[in-house]
Amino acid sequence: MRQWIWIVSALGVLLTLTAWRAMTFDSLNQPVTLGLVNMEKLVANYQALKQDDEQYRQTVQRRQKMLEVRTLLEAKEWEELDVLERKEVDGKLTDAERKRLEELRKLSEQRFTELQHLQLKESKTEEERKRMEYLLNLQSSNREKLQKLMQKFEEELAKLNEILTTRHRDRIRDAAKQVAQQLGLKMVIIADDELVLYSEPSLDVTDKMLEILNASK
């Protein structure tokens, strides 16, 4: 899940630094007991994370579609679409409004296909030239509005990503703490091949972490 890959590196740095501090200040006579986490396996099998990742992906796709369907709409059509989409979110569309919403969502695609056809046509009538010019002007006039809408969507998605990332990062850290307390471990760190040259399989606590994470709602 690409949106969450950075969690691995962020937690890795944090937990590794914690491990070094613990090893530095613990008594030499006191053994250091470690638990290792296969973060790739954890991310792949952490169900709540997978669900949020899928919802995030769908949200991105919906935002992209909202931009696409407005590319070649007139101002009044754009405003009408905004109203109908808000009513759709609230679940208040009538059958007639739902039909009109679908018409508006298909209109830009239809006009884009028409524009492509006109641009490829070598011999155009005066009416066709005027129609092509109209569509090109419409596309150009919408560009600035689309850029502003895109910026708004990007800000919303960045905020959502931050919320979800923080939520799962905190849950993973709490699960690590619970595993450490259950097994009497002093540290739980990510098993990174560049940091861990060798480890006993018995040190792997990934499954125990997943039991805790997938049991929570």
N, C-alpha and C positions, 0 to 999 in steps of 0.2 A: 504494500500500500504506500504509494509514493508520498502522500501527504504527511505521513507519520514517520518517515525514515529518520528525520532529524532527531526524533526522540531517542533513538539508539545512541547516537553520538553524544547528545546532551547529557543523558543519564550516565553514559560511560565515563565521561570526564568527571562528573560530580561524584560518582561512587568510587572511582579510582582514586581521586584526591582524598576522599574520606578514608579509603583503605590505607594509603600511605601515611596519613596523619596517625591512624590507629597503630600502625606498625612502628612508627617513630616513637610514640609516647608510652606504649605498653611496656611493662616490665619484660626484660629478656627471659626471665624464667617462666613467663606466662605464655602458653601456646596460643597462636593466632589461628582461629578456626574460620574457614572461608566457605561461602556458598557461591557457586557460579551460575550465571543465567545465560542461556542461549537466547539472545534477544531476537534473532531472526525467527526462531521457533515460537517464541512468546508472542511476537507481533502477529504471526500468521495464524495463531490459534486463540487469540484473545477476542472472544466473541463480541463484546460491547464495542471494542475498537473497530472491528470489521464492519459492524452495523453502522457506526457513525461515519466511517470512511465511505461506505456506499451511499449514505444519505448526503454526505458532502459532495460526492461525485455527481449525484443526481441534481443537487442544487446548482452546481457549476454548469451542467448541461442545460438546465432550465433558464439560467441567466443568459447563456449563449443564444438559446433559441429566442428569447425575448429581444435580443439585439437584432437577430437575423430577420424576424418578422416585421421589424419597423424600418428596414432599410429603404423601402420604396413606398412608404405610406405618406399621404398628404397630412397636413397638420390636423385637420378635423378627424381624420381616420385614426391618427395617433392618439388623440385625446379620447376618442370613443373606445379604442382598444384599452387604454389605461383604466377607464371606468369599468369596462366589462371584466378585466382581469382582477380588479379589486373585488368585484362582486363574486367572481369565481372563488377567490380565496375565502370569502365569507360564506360560501355555499348558498348564495341568493340568486343565482341565475335562473331565469325562466327558460323554457325550451326555445323560444324565439331568440332570446339573447345568446344562448349557447350556440345556436346555429350561426348567428351573426358573428360571434367570436371566432368560430372556425373559419368563416369566410375571410375575416380580416387577417387571420394568421396565415392564410394561403395567398393573400393578395400580393405581398412583396415578391414571393417566389414566382408567381405568375407574371408579374411585371418584369422581373429580372430575365425570365425566359424570353419574353417578348423583346426586351432590349437587346439581348444577345442575337436574336434572330434578325432584328433590324440592322444591327451593326455589321453582320456578316453578309447581308444582302447587298449586292453590287448596285443594282438599279433600283432607286427608291422613288416613289411618287412624292409629290409635295406634301401630301397628308402624312406619309410615312416619315419623311424628314422632320416634320413638326412634332410628330409623336415621339420620335427618338430624342429630339432635343428636349422635349418636356420631361421624359424619363431621366435623362442625364442631369438636368437641372434639379429634378426632385431628389435624385441620389446625392448630388453635391450639397444641396441645402440641408439634408438630414445628417451630413457627416459630423458637424459640430455637436448636434444634439446627441448623436450616438456616442461620441467620445465622452461627453459628460455623463451619460448613462452608464457607460462602461466603467468610468472612474468610480461612480457610486457603487456599482456592483463589486468592483475589486476591493473597495473599502469594507463592504459588508462581508465579503468572503474572507478577507484577512482577519476581521474581528471574530467571525465564526471559527476559523481555523485556530486562532489563539485560545478561544474558550475551550474547544474540544481538546487541543493539545495539552493545555494546563490540566484539564480534568483527568485525562488518562495518565499523564506524567505523575500526578499526585497519587492516583490509584496504584500505579506500579510501584512507586516508592513505599506506599503504605503496605502493599502486599509483601515487599521485600522485608520490611520491618517485622511483619507478622511471622514470616518464615524464620527469620533470625531468632525471634523469641521462642518459637516452637521447638527449634532444633538446637538452641543454645549457641548460635553462631555469633561471632563478633563482627563479621562483615559479610555483605552480599554484593558481589560485583559482577559486571558483565564480562563474559568470557570472550575477550577479543584476542584473535590470533597474534596480533602485534604486541599485546601486553602479557598474555598468558602463554608461556612457552610449553608448559606441560601441566596437566591436572588429572587427578583420579576421577573416573566417571561418577564415583559416589558423591563427589562435591556438587554435582549438577542438581540444582533445586528448581529448574524451569517448570517441571510438571506440578510441583507444589505451589509455585507462584500462580500457575494457570488455574489450579483448583480454587484458589482464593478469588482470583479475578473473575472467573466465570460463574462463581457462586453468588457474587454480589450483583445487585440489580442497579 
